[in-house]
């Protein structure tokens, strides 16, 4: 792999990571606005979750996974690359 190609790949990986962080930020805003009842409450039955709550939880979960994966990819590309002589 040439240096130019690797530099381009690194830029793309960085952009993918930044985009994932932006999606996580938006997902966290949605999660906060959804007001998901995480505390089960005093009774034996937990407070119910609506379809909206579940969607917000799924969105933030997927966003965290994407940030994790994108960062690992970017880190690996930076760590593992050896320039050609």
C-alpha positions as a Markdown table, in Angstrom:
| # | Residue | x | y | z |
|---|---|---|---|---|
| 1 | Unk | 0.0 | 0.0 | 0.0 |
| 2 | Unk | 1.4 | 3.4 | -0.9 |
| 3 | Unk | 1.7 | 6.2 | 1.5 |
| 4 | Unk | -0.8 | 8.3 | -0.4 |
| 5 | Unk | -3.3 | 5.4 | -0.4 |
| 6 | Unk | -2.7 | 4.8 | 3.3 |
| 7 | Unk | -3.1 | 8.6 | 4.1 |
| 8 | Unk | -6.4 | 8.6 | 2.2 |
| 9 | Unk | -7.6 | 5.5 | 4.1 |
| 10 | Unk | -6.7 | 7.1 | 7.4 |
| 11 | Unk | -8.6 | 10.2 | 6.5 |
| 12 | Unk | -11.6 | 8.1 | 5.5 |
| 13 | Unk | -11.4 | 6.1 | 8.8 |
| 14 | Unk | -11.2 | 9.4 | 10.8 |
| 15 | Unk | -14.2 | 10.8 | 9.0 |
| 16 | Unk | -16.1 | 7.6 | 9.6 |
| 17 | Unk | -15.2 | 7.8 | 13.3 |
| 18 | Unk | -16.2 | 11.5 | 13.5 |
| 19 | Unk | -19.5 | 10.7 | 11.8 |
| 20 | Unk | -20.2 | 7.9 | 14.3 |
| 21 | Unk | -19.5 | 10.2 | 17.2 |
| 22 | Unk | -22.0 | 12.7 | 15.7 |
| 23 | Unk | -24.6 | 10.0 | 15.4 |
| 24 | Unk | -24.0 | 9.0 | 19.0 |
| 25 | Unk | -24.4 | 12.6 | 20.1 |
| 26 | Unk | -27.8 | 12.7 | 18.3 |
| 27 | Unk | -28.8 | 9.3 | 19.7 |
| 28 | Unk | -28.0 | 10.4 | 23.2 |
| 29 | Unk | -30.1 | 13.5 | 22.8 |
| 30 | Unk | -33.0 | 11.3 | 21.6 |
| 31 | Unk | -32.5 | 9.0 | 24.5 |
| 32 | Unk | -32.5 | 11.9 | 27.0 |
| 33 | Unk | -35.7 | 13.3 | 25.4 |
| 34 | Unk | -37.4 | 9.9 | 25.5 |
| 35 | Unk | -37.2 | 9.9 | 29.3 |
| 36 | Unk | -36.8 | 6.1 | 29.5 |
| 37 | Unk | -37.7 | 5.0 | 33.0 |
| 38 | Unk | -34.6 | 3.1 | 34.0 |
| 39 | Unk | -35.3 | 3.0 | 37.7 |
| 40 | Unk | -37.7 | 0.0 | 38.3 |
| 41 | Unk | -39.7 | 1.9 | 40.9 |
| 42 | Unk | -40.8 | 0.7 | 44.3 |
| 43 | Unk | -43.2 | -2.1 | 43.3 |
| 44 | Unk | -42.5 | -5.6 | 42.1 |
| 45 | Unk | -43.2 | -4.7 | 38.5 |
| 46 | Unk | -40.9 | -2.4 | 36.6 |
| 47 | Unk | -42.1 | 0.8 | 35.0 |
| 48 | Unk | -43.2 | -0.1 | 31.5 |
| 49 | Unk | -41.2 | 0.8 | 28.4 |
| 50 | Unk | -43.0 | 2.1 | 25.3 |
| 51 | Unk | -42.1 | 1.4 | 21.7 |
| 52 | Unk | -40.6 | 4.9 | 21.7 |
| 53 | Unk | -38.4 | 4.1 | 24.7 |
| 54 | Unk | -37.2 | 0.9 | 23.0 |
| 55 | Unk | -36.4 | 2.7 | 19.8 |
| 56 | Unk | -34.3 | 5.3 | 21.7 |
| 57 | Unk | -32.5 | 2.6 | 23.6 |
| 58 | Unk | -31.8 | 0.6 | 20.4 |
| 59 | Unk | -30.6 | 3.8 | 18.6 |
| 60 | Unk | -28.1 | 4.7 | 21.4 |
| 61 | Unk | -26.9 | 1.1 | 21.7 |
| 62 | Unk | -26.2 | 0.9 | 18.0 |
| 63 | Unk | -24.5 | 4.3 | 18.0 |
| 64 | Unk | -22.1 | 3.3 | 20.9 |
| 65 | Unk | -21.2 | 0.0 | 19.0 |
| 66 | Unk | -20.6 | 2.0 | 15.8 |
| 67 | Unk | -18.3 | 4.5 | 17.7 |
| 68 | Unk | -16.4 | 1.6 | 19.3 |
| 69 | Unk | -16.0 | -0.2 | 16.0 |
| 70 | Unk | -15.0 | 2.8 | 14.0 |
| 71 | Unk | -12.4 | 3.8 | 16.6 |
| 72 | Unk | -10.9 | 0.4 | 16.7 |
| 73 | Unk | -10.6 | 0.3 | 12.9 |
| 74 | Unk | -9.0 | 3.7 | 12.9 |
| 75 | Unk | -6.6 | 2.9 | 15.7 |
| 76 | Unk | -5.6 | -0.4 | 14.0 |
| 77 | Unk | -4.9 | 1.4 | 10.8 |
| 78 | Unk | -2.6 | 3.9 | 12.5 |
| 79 | Unk | -0.9 | 1.2 | 14.7 |
| 80 | Unk | -0.4 | -1.6 | 12.1 |
| 81 | Unk | 0.8 | 0.3 | 9.1 |
| 82 | Unk | 4.4 | 0.2 | 8.1 |
| 83 | Unk | 5.7 | 2.5 | 5.4 |
| 84 | Unk | 7.3 | 0.9 | 2.3 |
| 85 | Unk | 10.9 | 1.7 | 1.7 |
